[in-house]
């Protein structure tokens, strides 16, 4: 029976980018199916009941399996052969203890940074939320990404790329796109040498460049987000090129 693996995504969604980056890093072949999130088709809800991306639809032996949460999709992609996003034992099996530690840091520190960042997509800076984001950036710079090292280098005691870096990257991508424009006031005076070095290291990789959103498109998206007319990420992507 025919088998297929479809990764349903929108290239401008940071959560979908997580899965795209994971697939690209691992070298897992997927058919990328773009979906218009402003005009969601009925078929999309079969793969993603919550109507969110990414979703992965895999057909094996006539049965279709659907995954529809970004880290769940990324974890499945990491199960394929190739370079690892979760720590492995010497026999190649996942180191469950270290994986749990990585996941705990994603759920706490990465998610905390993201929640403080996302506020500014739709809202003007205020003292409370600006301070929260500045503190999170400072913490990343001094601790997790110090010296441009990978996110888990201090906790694991070795400098290797993990799922935490994949989970964080699309959101730092947006910070970098906006930090010299609409978010300049937010990052003014902050030390970001570690964050910058980490970001430059990752974005120099071919597997990242393949699905990099691009600053012109991100800035156009920001303009749309703040216009009051935002209905969701739409297609074609050329909407974000004007």
C-alpha positions as CSV (number, residue, x, y, z in Angstrom):
1,X,0.0,0.0,0.0
2,X,1.1,3.6,-0.7
3,X,2.7,5.4,2.1
4,X,3.0,9.2,2.5
5,X,4.2,11.8,5.0
6,X,2.7,15.3,4.7
7,X,3.8,18.2,6.9
8,X,1.0,20.8,6.9
9,X,2.4,24.2,7.6
10,X,2.4,27.9,6.9
11,X,5.9,29.2,6.3
12,X,5.3,32.4,8.3
13,X,4.1,30.6,11.4
14,X,6.9,30.2,14.1
15,X,5.4,27.0,15.5
16,X,5.3,25.5,12.0
17,X,8.9,26.6,11.4
18,X,9.9,24.4,14.4
19,X,8.7,21.4,12.5
20,X,10.2,22.5,9.2
21,X,13.5,23.2,10.8
22,X,13.4,19.8,12.6
23,X,12.6,17.9,9.4
24,X,15.3,19.9,7.5
25,X,17.9,19.2,10.3
26,X,17.1,15.5,10.4
27,X,16.9,15.1,6.6
28,X,13.4,13.6,6.9
29,X,11.5,13.7,3.6
30,X,8.1,15.2,3.9
31,X,5.6,16.7,1.4
32,X,5.1,20.2,2.7
33,X,1.4,21.2,2.3
34,X,0.8,24.9,2.7
35,X,-2.5,25.9,4.3
36,X,-4.3,29.2,4.4
37,X,-5.0,29.9,8.1
38,X,-7.2,32.8,7.3
39,X,-9.5,30.6,5.2
40,X,-9.1,27.1,6.7
41,X,-10.3,24.3,4.4
42,X,-12.4,21.5,5.7
43,X,-9.7,18.9,5.1
44,X,-7.3,20.7,7.4
45,X,-9.4,19.9,10.5
46,X,-9.2,16.2,9.8
47,X,-5.4,16.5,10.3
48,X,-5.5,19.2,12.9
49,X,-8.7,19.3,15.0
50,X,-7.7,22.6,16.6
51,X,-7.0,24.2,13.2
52,X,-3.4,25.0,14.0
53,X,-0.1,24.3,12.3
54,X,2.1,22.4,12.1
55,X,0.3,19.1,11.6
56,X,1.8,15.9,10.3
57,X,-0.2,13.3,8.5
58,X,1.4,10.0,7.9
59,X,-0.1,7.1,6.1
60,X,1.2,3.6,6.7
61,X,-0.3,0.3,5.5
62,X,-3.5,2.1,4.6
63,X,-3.9,3.8,8.0
64,X,-3.5,7.5,8.5
65,X,-2.0,8.9,11.7
66,X,-2.2,12.6,12.6
67,X,0.0,14.7,14.9
68,X,-0.9,18.3,15.6
69,X,1.3,20.0,18.1
70,X,4.6,21.5,17.2
71,X,6.9,19.7,19.8
72,X,5.0,16.4,19.3
73,X,5.6,16.7,15.5
74,X,9.3,17.5,16.2
75,X,9.7,14.7,18.6
76,X,8.4,12.2,16.0
77,X,10.7,13.6,13.4
78,X,13.6,13.1,15.7
79,X,12.8,9.4,15.9
80,X,14.2,9.0,12.3
81,X,17.8,8.2,11.5
82,X,20.1,11.2,11.4
83,X,21.6,13.8,13.7
84,X,19.8,13.9,17.0
85,X,17.8,16.6,18.7
86,X,17.3,14.7,21.9
87,X,20.3,13.2,23.8
88,X,21.1,9.6,23.0
89,X,22.6,6.7,25.0
90,X,25.6,4.9,23.5
91,X,23.3,2.3,22.0
92,X,21.4,5.1,20.1
93,X,18.3,5.0,22.3
94,X,16.9,8.2,23.7
95,X,18.4,9.2,27.1
96,X,15.0,9.5,28.8
97,X,16.3,11.5,31.8
98,X,18.1,14.1,29.7
99,X,15.2,14.3,27.2
100,X,12.9,15.0,30.2
101,X,15.3,17.7,31.3
102,X,15.4,19.3,27.8
103,X,11.6,19.2,27.7
104,X,11.4,20.8,31.1
105,X,13.5,23.7,30.0
106,X,11.4,24.1,26.8
107,X,8.2,24.2,28.9
108,X,9.6,26.7,31.3
109,X,12.4,29.0,30.0
110,X,11.7,28.8,26.3
111,X,7.9,29.1,26.7
112,X,8.4,31.9,29.2
113,X,10.5,33.8,26.7
114,X,7.9,33.2,23.9
115,X,4.9,34.3,26.0
116,X,6.7,37.6,26.9
117,X,7.6,38.1,23.2
118,X,4.2,37.3,21.6
119,X,2.5,40.1,23.7
120,X,4.2,42.7,21.5
121,X,2.9,41.3,18.2
122,X,-0.5,42.9,19.0
123,X,0.2,45.4,21.8
124,X,2.1,48.5,22.4
125,X,5.0,48.3,24.8
126,X,4.3,49.1,28.4
127,X,6.6,49.1,31.4
128,X,5.5,45.8,32.9
129,X,5.6,43.7,29.8
130,X,8.7,45.4,28.4
131,X,10.6,44.6,31.6
132,X,9.5,41.0,31.5
133,X,10.8,40.5,28.0
134,X,14.0,42.4,28.7
135,X,14.6,40.2,31.7
136,X,14.0,37.1,29.6
137,X,16.5,38.2,26.9
138,X,19.1,39.1,29.6
139,X,18.6,35.6,31.1
140,X,19.1,33.9,27.8
141,X,22.1,36.0,27.0
142,X,23.9,35.3,30.4
143,X,22.8,31.7,30.9
144,X,21.4,29.5,28.2
145,X,23.1,31.2,25.2
146,X,26.2,32.6,26.9
147,X,29.1,32.7,24.6
148,X,26.9,31.8,21.6
149,X,26.6,28.2,23.0
150,X,23.7,26.0,22.4
151,X,20.7,26.3,24.8
152,X,21.4,23.3,27.1
153,X,25.2,23.6,27.3
154,X,25.3,24.4,31.0
155,X,22.6,22.0,32.1
156,X,23.9,19.0,30.1
157,X,27.6,19.9,30.5
158,X,28.3,19.7,26.8
159,X,27.7,22.0,23.9
160,X,25.3,20.3,21.5
161,X,22.2,21.3,19.6
162,X,19.0,20.0,21.1
163,X,15.2,20.4,20.7
164,X,15.4,23.5,22.9
165,X,17.3,25.3,20.2
166,X,14.8,24.3,17.6
167,X,11.9,25.4,19.8
168,X,13.5,28.8,20.5
169,X,14.9,29.7,17.0
170,X,11.8,30.9,15.2
171,X,11.0,33.4,18.0
172,X,14.5,34.8,18.2
173,X,14.2,35.2,14.4
174,X,11.3,37.6,15.0
175,X,13.1,39.4,17.8
176,X,16.0,40.0,15.4
177,X,13.7,41.1,12.6
178,X,12.0,43.8,14.8
179,X,14.8,44.8,17.2
180,X,16.0,47.7,15.0
181,X,12.5,48.7,14.0
182,X,9.3,48.6,16.1
183,X,10.9,46.8,19.0
184,X,14.0,49.0,19.2
185,X,12.8,50.6,22.5
186,X,12.3,47.2,24.0
187,X,15.9,46.0,23.5
188,X,17.6,49.4,23.9
189,X,20.8,49.1,25.9
190,X,20.6,45.3,26.4
191,X,23.7,43.1,26.2
192,X,22.9,40.5,23.5
193,X,26.3,39.2,22.5
194,X,25.5,35.6,23.4
195,X,22.1,35.7,21.7
196,X,23.5,37.3,18.6
197,X,26.4,34.7,18.3
198,X,24.0,31.8,18.8
199,X,21.6,33.2,16.3
200,X,24.3,33.9,13.7
201,X,25.7,30.3,14.2
202,X,22.3,28.7,13.6
203,X,21.1,30.9,10.7
204,X,24.4,30.2,8.8
205,X,23.3,26.5,8.5
206,X,21.7,25.4,5.2
207,X,19.0,23.5,7.1
208,X,17.8,26.8,8.7
209,X,18.2,28.9,5.5
210,X,15.8,26.5,3.7
211,X,12.9,27.6,5.9
212,X,14.0,31.1,7.1
213,X,11.1,33.4,7.1
214,X,13.1,36.5,6.0
215,X,13.1,39.9,7.5
216,X,11.2,41.7,4.7
217,X,8.3,39.2,5.0
218,X,8.3,39.3,8.8
219,X,8.2,43.1,8.7
220,X,5.3,43.1,6.3
221,X,3.5,40.5,8.6
222,X,4.1,42.8,11.6
223,X,2.5,45.7,9.7
224,X,-0.5,43.5,9.0
225,X,-0.7,42.2,12.6
226,X,-0.9,45.8,13.8
227,X,-3.3,47.0,11.2
228,X,-6.5,45.7,12.9
229,X,-7.3,43.7,9.8
230,X,-5.4,40.5,10.6
231,X,-7.5,37.4,10.0
232,X,-4.8,34.8,10.2
233,X,-1.8,33.8,8.1
234,X,-2.9,33.7,4.5
235,X,-1.8,32.6,1.1
236,X,-0.2,33.1,-1.3
237,X,3.1,34.0,0.4
238,X,3.5,36.9,-2.0
239,X,1.1,38.8,0.2
240,X,4.1,39.3,2.5
241,X,6.4,40.5,-0.3
242,X,4.6,43.8,-1.0
